[in-house]
Amino acid sequence: MLDAPSTGRTAFACGSRKLAALCEAAGLQDRSPQVVGLFDALAPLCHDRDVRLPPRWSGITDDCTPFEFSVVLGESRPNIRILIEAQDDPACPPTYWNAGLRVNEWLAHNAQVDLARFRQIADLFVPTDPNAAWAVWHGVDFGRDGAPLVKIYLCPYAQGIDRADAIIRETLARLGLAAAWPALAARKAPQDSFSHLSLDLDPGPTARVKVYIRHHDATLDALDERCEAIAGIEPGDWSAFCRAIVAGHDPLSRRPIFASYHLSRETPEHIGNAVLYLPMFPYMANDDIAHARLCAFLTGCGIGTETYSRCVAALADRPLAQERGLHTYIAFQRKSGRPSITAYFGSRLYASRYWSMTVNPKRCWPSPVT
């Protein structure tokens, strides 16, 4: 029998220590109390539990750790982001959805988020398909100063994969973004799928809606076609990024990639920006390769590598050649014409026992291992 869960051994307690180390490595010690404090405050709402127990199902990371950290590189001072999944028992889409609603209300009272746009569309995303891989996630972006930006992520196929296109189209219509549908639909090949929808929980006119498309078997030429005519993206950006990070893979068939397309009420008929996300596993044999390739790419973009390398060293548990899954995704975009790179890191709380459970899972709910 497992002893009663120990506070120091819960998943979020382990994550809190890693997050504090990440803040220090990124040179954000001044923001660490706010970053770690918010993460710790959300732990009970997410039904944190002893990490020695088998994991509940989570699609956030390859080993079912229900949170992920990332660092945005390319400006004078990096941003730190956290992504979490509120969970509950019995683990299934409806209980996770209800847990996510409780996080919403806590954030509304304690982080001054605006839930108006979420409430406009919430009924479209209430999970009714028991096979939906997830229900709702929350992201928090800690910039250089000021209040963090809170985002909510919703599952377009929570009511069935066959309804995803209609759900996205209706969502855009309700949010006053119907004019963006033709541009989005043109970037979705027949084999592609809408994978996520994200809302900035901010009342301002610049608050974004981000629509994510999972691009299956994408060729590099096709990726460049998908980012054409998006302001700020230069021709060949996406294919050059792919060649640098996952060299030799064209098409990208070993695991689908993602792109997010950004919309706002200021210019509802245009895609304002787009971001490409590359999974590291199984394209990389280990994290040493990922680190070397990203260092080379950052240098080519005129971005220093010191902060990124310190972050990797702070989160690694062993030599990088023996690590797999520390890097989860690498993302590329341009901000004001300049490259911006986001490195996503997995805490790998269950990896030593249960790697890699979410790539092609034989089962999801309530856990891939029980």
ChimeraX attribute file (.defattr): number of C-alpha atoms within 10 A of each C-alpha:
attribute: neighborCount
match mode: 1-to-1
recipient: residues
	/A:1	3
	/A:2	7
	/A:3	7
	/A:4	7
	/A:5	14
	/A:6	12
	/A:7	14
	/A:8	13
	/A:9	14
	/A:10	19
	/A:11	24
	/A:12	29
	/A:13	20
	/A:14	16
	/A:15	25
	/A:16	20
	/A:17	13
	/A:18	17
	/A:19	26
	/A:20	20
	/A:21	19
	/A:22	25
	/A:23	23
	/A:24	16
	/A:25	20
	/A:26	24
	/A:27	15
	/A:28	21
	/A:29	15
	/A:30	12
	/A:31	19
	/A:32	19
	/A:33	13
	/A:34	14
	/A:35	23
	/A:36	18
	/A:37	13
	/A:38	17
	/A:39	21
	/A:40	16
	/A:41	12
	/A:42	17
	/A:43	22
	/A:44	14
	/A:45	18
	/A:46	20
	/A:47	16
	/A:48	20
	/A:49	19
	/A:50	20
	/A:51	20
	/A:52	15
	/A:53	12
	/A:54	15
	/A:55	22
	/A:56	22
	/A:57	26
	/A:58	27
	/A:59	18
	/A:60	20
	/A:61	22
	/A:62	23
	/A:63	26
	/A:64	27
	/A:65	25
	/A:66	28
	/A:67	25
	/A:68	21
	/A:69	21
	/A:70	23
	/A:71	23
	/A:72	23
	/A:73	23
	/A:74	20
	/A:75	15
	/A:76	9
	/A:77	14
	/A:78	20
	/A:79	20
	/A:80	27
	/A:81	22
	/A:82	22
	/A:83	21
	/A:84	25
	/A:85	28
	/A:86	27
	/A:87	29
	/A:88	20
	/A:89	11
	/A:90	13
	/A:91	16
	/A:92	23
	/A:93	26
	/A:94	21
	/A:95	17
	/A:96	24
	/A:97	23
	/A:98	17
	/A:99	21
	/A:100	24
	/A:101	15
	/A:102	15
	/A:103	20
	/A:104	20
	/A:105	14
	/A:106	16
	/A:107	18
	/A:108	14
	/A:109	10
	/A:110	10
	/A:111	15
	/A:112	14
	/A:113	20
	/A:114	18
	/A:115	19
	/A:116	12
	/A:117	17
	/A:118	19
	/A:119	10
	/A:120	12
	/A:121	17
	/A:122	13
	/A:123	9
	/A:124	21
	/A:125	22
	/A:126	20
	/A:127	26
	/A:128	14
	/A:129	14
	/A:130	14
	/A:131	17
	/A:132	19
	/A:133	19
	/A:134	26
	/A:135	31
	/A:136	27
	/A:137	24
	/A:138	20
	/A:139	22
	/A:140	20
	/A:141	19
	/A:142	23
	/A:143	17
	/A:144	16
	/A:145	9
	/A:146	8
	/A:147	12
	/A:148	18
	/A:149	17
	/A:150	22
	/A:151	21
	/A:152	21
	/A:153	21
	/A:154	25
	/A:155	26
	/A:156	30
	/A:157	29
	/A:158	25
	/A:159	20
	/A:160	16
	/A:161	17
	/A:162	10
	/A:163	13
	/A:164	21
	/A:165	15
	/A:166	13
	/A:167	22
	/A:168	22
	/A:169	18
	/A:170	17
	/A:171	23
	/A:172	20
	/A:173	15
	/A:174	12
	/A:175	16
	/A:176	14
	/A:177	21
	/A:178	16
	/A:179	15
	/A:180	20
	/A:181	18
	/A:182	12
	/A:183	15
	/A:184	20
	/A:185	14
	/A:186	9
	/A:187	19
	/A:188	16
	/A:189	15
	/A:190	9
	/A:191	10
	/A:192	16
	/A:193	19
	/A:194	24
	/A:195	19
	/A:196	24
	/A:197	21
	/A:198	22
	/A:199	22
	/A:200	24
	/A:201	23
	/A:202	18
	/A:203	12
	/A:204	10
	/A:205	10
	/A:206	13
	/A:207	18
	/A:208	20
	/A:209	25
	/A:210	23
	/A:211	23
	/A:212	22
	/A:213	24
	/A:214	21
	/A:215	25
	/A:216	20
	/A:217	17
	/A:218	21
	/A:219	16
	/A:220	20
	/A:221	13
	/A:222	16
	/A:223	20
	/A:224	17
	/A:225	15
	/A:226	19
	/A:227	24
	/A:228	15
	/A:229	15
	/A:230	16
	/A:231	15
	/A:232	18
	/A:233	22
	/A:234	14
	/A:235	14
	/A:236	15
	/A:237	18
	/A:238	23
	/A:239	17
	/A:240	14
	/A:241	20
	/A:242	20
	/A:243	14
	/A:244	14
	/A:245	24
	/A:246	19
	/A:247	13
	/A:248	11
	/A:249	15
	/A:250	16
	/A:251	15
	/A:252	19
	/A:253	14
	/A:254	14
	/A:255	19
	/A:256	17
	/A:257	18
	/A:258	23
	/A:259	25
	/A:260	23
	/A:261	23
	/A:262	23
	/A:263	24
	/A:264	22
	/A:265	16
	/A:266	13
	/A:267	14
	/A:268	18
	/A:269	17
	/A:270	22
	/A:271	21
	/A:272	18
	/A:273	20
	/A:274	22
	/A:275	21
	/A:276	23
	/A:277	23
	/A:278	21
	/A:279	21
	/A:280	23
	/A:281	21
	/A:282	13
	/A:283	19
	/A:284	17
	/A:285	15
	/A:286	19
	/A:287	23
	/A:288	19
	/A:289	19
	/A:290	25
	/A:291	21
	/A:292	12
	/A:293	16
	/A:294	21
	/A:295	19
	/A:296	14
	/A:297	19
	/A:298	18
	/A:299	12
	/A:300	11
	/A:301	14
	/A:302	11
	/A:303	21
	/A:304	16
	/A:305	17
	/A:306	11
	/A:307	17
	/A:308	24
	/A:309	16
	/A:310	16
	/A:311	21
	/A:312	21
	/A:313	16
	/A:314	18
	/A:315	19
	/A:316	19
	/A:317	13
	/A:318	9
	/A:319	10
	/A:320	17
	/A:321	13
	/A:322	12
	/A:323	16
	/A:324	24
	/A:325	26
	/A:326	23
	/A:327	25
	/A:328	24
	/A:329	22
	/A:330	22
	/A:331	18
	/A:332	21
	/A:333	22
	/A:334	18
	/A:335	12
	/A:336	10
	/A:337	11
	/A:338	15
	/A:339	19
	/A:340	19
	/A:341	24
	/A:342	22
	/A:343	22
	/A:344	23
	/A:345	23
	/A:346	25
	/A:347	26
	/A:348	24
	/A:349	21
	/A:350	20
	/A:351	18
	/A:352	9
	/A:353	10
	/A:354	17
	/A:355	16
	/A:356	19
	/A:357	22
	/A:358	20
	/A:359	14
	/A:360	10
	/A:361	11
	/A:362	9
	/A:363	14
	/A:364	23
	/A:365	19
	/A:366	16
	/A:367	17
	/A:368	19
	/A:369	15
	/A:370	11
